[in-house]
Amino acid sequence: MIISNLEIIPGKRVASHLGMVQGSTVRAKHVGKDIFASLKNIVGGELKGYTELMQEAREEAIKRMTAEARSIGANAILNVRFATTSISAGAAEILAYGSAVRLEDLG
């Protein structure tokens, strides 16, 4: 499965557009990480626990989006984007979405 934020893939053409696909996950902060993050806010620096949490959430959202695309016969997802929404205090949704397509080689 080709996954790209581009609208086209060099050397390929879009044979058919199958529609928008998406995948999401909602993640909550861990209380221990939250306390550590509060301390980091005072002294500064990267909040590595949150960085890892967001990376895992993006990977899960892509996995779910890819599964949806496969289920409708796509071999690529183009123009992929991410969105984040706060669900409640301490919880956020990560959404990955894009256009499911069937690509063919040129020539």
CORCOR-V895302 format. One record per helix or strand. SS is the DSSP state (helix for helix, strand for strand). FROM is the first residue (numbers start at 1). LEN is the number of residues. If there is no record, write none. Layout:
# CORCOR-V895302
ss | from | len
SS | FROM | LEN
SS | FROM | LEN
This chain:
# CORCOR-V895302
ss | from | len
strand | 2 | 2
strand | 12 | 17
helix | 31 | 13
helix | 48 | 24
strand | 76 | 13
strand | 91 | 15
